[in-house]
Amino acid sequence: MLSSPILKKLVIRESKIVHKSPVVHSLARFVTEEAVALMFKIKLEDIYVVECWRYIVYVHAKGVSKFVSYADFPPIVGVQPPTSAEIVKWRRRWRKHPDPAHKSQAPNWWVDFFTYEYWQALSNARLSNWSELLGLMKFAFNEETLQELQQSYCHDLLVVNG
């Protein structure tokens, strides 16, 4: 699980993401170590390697050795926004969820991911980019969750502005 540092600061570390295929999957741009940590409820330091293969992602971490779909990863800012075809891939993936209440929504940990990324934003511009992305992805969350994310955005906007 991701721990929240007391002070916001830019942390640069060596990437544990390795591309093993000469053909890069279109959703590979959304694979992040933060998403892996939240997906499996582990610390970033516990991730050994994240291998991106042609059609699947292999995660090897402390206590975790799993293959996951590219469609399990949420979109991020700083890369090309998701296309309508990629949105269809996410929706198709969510339909496989056993709980009928979640068949049309993103996994619960995506909320934690967006909240974490809001909190990590070091500037108004970056925070605004995350808010725009959430606007594009609002179909993935129910109304209550969207309000929770909006409140998180407003709170973090006040923090960034000091």
Secondary structure by P-SEA (a helix, b strand, c coil): cccccccbbbbbbbbcccccccccccccccccaaaaaaaaccccccccbbbbcccccccccccccccccccccccccccccccaaaaaaaaaaaaaccccccccccccaaaaaaaaaaaacccaaaaaaaaaaaaaacccccaaaaaaaaaaaaaaaaaaac
